[in-house]
Amino acid sequence: MELKNKVFEQLVVNNLFGKNYNTAFNRITKEIKISDKMLSLCLSKLYQEKIIKLKNKKYICALQPVAGKIHGNKNKFYIEISNPQEFIKISNVNGAQDGDEVSAYIVNDGSNRIAIVNKILQKQDEVIFGRVVKLKSNAIVLIDDDNNKFLLPNDEATTNLVGKKVSVKIEQERKGQIPLASIVKVYGNADDPIVENVVIAEKHGFKKHFNSKIEKELEQIPENVEENDIVGRVDLRKLNIVTIDPITCKDMDDAVYVEKTDNGYRLVGAIADVGHYVKIGSELDKEAYKRGTSCYLGDGVYPMLPEKLSNGICSLNEKVDRLAITVAIDFDNNGNRLRYSIKPAVINSKHKLSYNVVDQIYLKQNDMHNKFADINKEINLMFELADLLTMERNKRGAIMVNTQEPDYDLDETKTNVENIENHSSLISTKIIEAFMLAMNEAIGDYFKNNDLLTLRRVHYAPNDFQIDELNQVLKQFDLPLVTKDVNSYHHLIDVIKNKNYEEYVTYKLLKSLQKAFYSPEMVGHFGLASKDYIQFTSPIRRYPDLVAHRILYSYLTNKNYIPSIEQLEVMGLHLSKKELDAKDAEIESNNLMNAIWAENHIGEKFEAKIFDIEPTKVVVKCDLIMFNIPMHEFNRMGYKCDVKKQELVRYDGTKLKITDNIPIVIKKADRTKREITATCDFERENKLDNSKTY
């Protein structure tokens, strides 16, 4: 940023216009530590460029401010100006936040323009979520996360809301007193898991339902593919293509087919052509962008697109025609990519397969190979090619770890969690994982070769601090240390495989990595060891994939959808945030559902593994569930904690360390705090009931 613009920024943000110029002069030198001579030169330049002017020994701004909306997070913000739409990077938000309407001054900064916010015109409404409780004669709202309180109107209607989950907005801040608030929305009973999940979703910006404008647009979208939609597309309806997804999946983004060739293998992947039905600027499009992604919570999916699209015309359902973008890739016999082609197509999926069924076909279990005899050959080829692609990914050092996702079964009343399924990785998951990565890399290569900008999945290498923190953990186990070379991480994963500390070290390894994000930058993906990677294969549930689809389809069909780099930057900031919002919501929902399950198991005994040792508590894990044991429990037994070494040492030399198994009893479950507290059961260790499973 040019020095003269830094000086102008100080005039704006410190509200120095209209002040005596000596006062302003002294304030600026103090704020940015600039010499009197240099400041005089900068002010003179601003005056010559007619950015400021002098009036009665006072500095006055000579520019007219523009109004717009702020987009961004952390340290990167843009102002959106309409008529025509333009996105300009902000150098100082002056206290404004994402979504606020502001006025700003625009100045030239070298070859670019920057904005400096001078005033917030309208703050984005902040809604707060909590439960209504009774306090003496008044009803208050207790906020979920931070124990803050808000006073509600003292009337009969509010009193009747005690025990309900609500959202409120602040009406009046009162110094030294509880702020006054008003009810925005009533959700239902605070102890209802479904109500709690709805609140968690809405708190993070996700909903199950869509507004009336969108419902009206949906009326114009057909239930089935129409003949005029097929014109100009490759007809692949006779191809033996299938979908492979989790057993409960209803939104099938992708279908796959593999055949043997003279040189190796050909993979044909078909990705749902969502862009054909979700038009740019439509109400559907605006809402999909706002949500950014589908969100999967304990009570089901909160979709990015309405069911008519996500489960209907956009989903590659079995034995119906569907529009798709196909990526056909030829590989040699070692799994190296030879060539690829990308075309709009129409397909007809022959089977809706689950991972479970594909495993059974391949392993010839439950007579599935006979039931699906028409695709036995293709399934076997899929496993062959997936193995080759996985080996190729191993060679280049990609970080590959298995993650487990819980699945919650509610009882008939929908108020209790009866069971928590632990889905172990089925062998067929590697097929879709390998094929989707191959397709995303082919798409990335195509965008690079044709100089097309889009949102890329960017993942930087870990910084020095993150590497040092992980290496401190690795030294405890005498493991090889990591560097900024992805191969060192890959080697570590191989070394810890099947060791008793594998889960803990993997957890620390993943924490050491940077968070991936969406951006038009072409810097590659560290974790995947991939230079050319664009997320393209899930346009039903990820908006960045839809952006890539639109740009690609526009290029293939000579249309003119070309977003600017600034527009893509803004999209990337928003969509990266929505991905994190969805992840936070999913974690909170899982913790809630775990606590509800634990309420029905108070006093029961389990065996758990010490997972983490903190100054105030020991975190233990049993299957997918985390339990907290207060540190004073161990102190009473004579243990002292050494957080650095991740161990507990007793006066007689006995040690407990991470990965050790200990017997525990569930003591308390708190839905509001989303926590489960346990206690040690060393006295009854020999009586541990190992039959307890969930």
Sequence and secondary structure as in RCSB ss.txt:
>XXXX:A:sequence
MELKNKVFEQLVVNNLFGKNYNTAFNRITKEIKISDKMLSLCLSKLYQEKIIKLKNKKYICALQPVAGKIHGNKN
KFYIEISNPQEFIKISNVNGAQDGDEVSAYIVNDGSNRIAIVNKILQKQDEVIFGRVVKLKSNAIVLIDDDNNKF
LLPNDEATTNLVGKKVSVKIEQERKGQIPLASIVKVYGNADDPIVENVVIAEKHGFKKHFNSKIEKELEQIPENV
EENDIVGRVDLRKLNIVTIDPITCKDMDDAVYVEKTDNGYRLVGAIADVGHYVKIGSELDKEAYKRGTSCYLGDG
VYPMLPEKLSNGICSLNEKVDRLAITVAIDFDNNGNRLRYSIKPAVINSKHKLSYNVVDQIYLKQNDMHNKFADI
NKEINLMFELADLLTMERNKRGAIMVNTQEPDYDLDETKTNVENIENHSSLISTKIIEAFMLAMNEAIGDYFKNN
DLLTLRRVHYAPNDFQIDELNQVLKQFDLPLVTKDVNSYHHLIDVIKNKNYEEYVTYKLLKSLQKAFYSPEMVGH
FGLASKDYIQFTSPIRRYPDLVAHRILYSYLTNKNYIPSIEQLEVMGLHLSKKELDAKDAEIESNNLMNAIWAEN
HIGEKFEAKIFDIEPTKVVVKCDLIMFNIPMHEFNRMGYKCDVKKQELVRYDGTKLKITDNIPIVIKKADRTKRE
ITATCDFERENKLDNSKTY
>XXXX:A:secstr
  HHHHHHHHHHHTT TTSBHHHHHHHHHHHHT  HHHHHHHHHHHHHTTSEEESSSBEEE S  EEEEEEEETT
EEEEEETTTTEEEEEEE TT  TT EEEEEEEEETTEEEEEEEEEEE     EEEEEEEETTEEEEEETTT  EE
E   SHHHHTTTTEEEEEEEEE  TTS  EEEEEEEEEETT HHHHHHHHHHHTT  S   HHHHHHHTTS SS 
 HHHHTTSEEETTS  EEEE TT     EEEEEEE SSEEEEEEEEE GGGTS TTSHHHHHHHHH B EEETTE
EE SS HIIIIIITS  BTSEEEEEEEEEEEETTS EEEEEEEEEEEEBSEEEEHHHHHHHHHT TTHHHHTGGG
HHHHHHHHHHHHHHHHHHHHHT        EEEEE TTSSSEEEEEE    TTHHHHHHHHHHHHHHHHHHHHHT
T    EEEB    HHHHHHHHHHHHHTT     SSHHHHHHHHHHHTT TTHHHHHHHHHHHS   EEES    B
TTTTBSS    S TTTBHHHHHHHHHHHHHHTT      HHHHHHHHHHHHHHHHHHHHHHHHHHHHHHHHHHHT
TTT EEEEEEEEE SSEEEEEETTEEEEEEHHHHHHTTEEEETTTTEEEETTS EEETT EEEEEEEEEETTTTE
EEEEE GGGGGG  TT   
